[in-house]
């Protein structure tokens, strides 16, 4: 279960709020650190950069969606295998066609109905 902190603080006349030391310690933030206020359904969450980073990492490192690094690696390997197979077929067809360039040219011109 998550640890709950219930600490009161006061809004200054300038609209500023001091984040109490116990809250800063619990969040692991200090002077110069960036935080984000998320307002949702009348409540405010104070979100740290570290918690955002962890959330992004968690969303992109597997979980229910699988391991995206492995998925990309498998996809690239499959693409490489298909490409190699295609170029292998092209090389085999080129090697099997023992006609000279002149014979190939004559055949193409004949297919187009042009005299040589």
C-alpha angles and dihedrals in degrees: 000000000000120000111248124211118194108187127157124219135172132246112233124227088257091056095255127140124203111221104226117242093245090056093046089051093047090050095041094233131139142170112324095016117130122236133180129219113218114193114199129161093345094310130104126218121197106216123193127213089243093055090049090050092050091049092051091046092049091050092052103038104073122273114140092341094061130240107312094197092056091044092054092045092051091047092051092048091051091049090049092049092050091048093049091049091050094050089045090056091047091051091048092050092047091050092047091053100080095175120124121243089255091054091048090049092050091050093051093047091048090052089053092047094241123139120237 
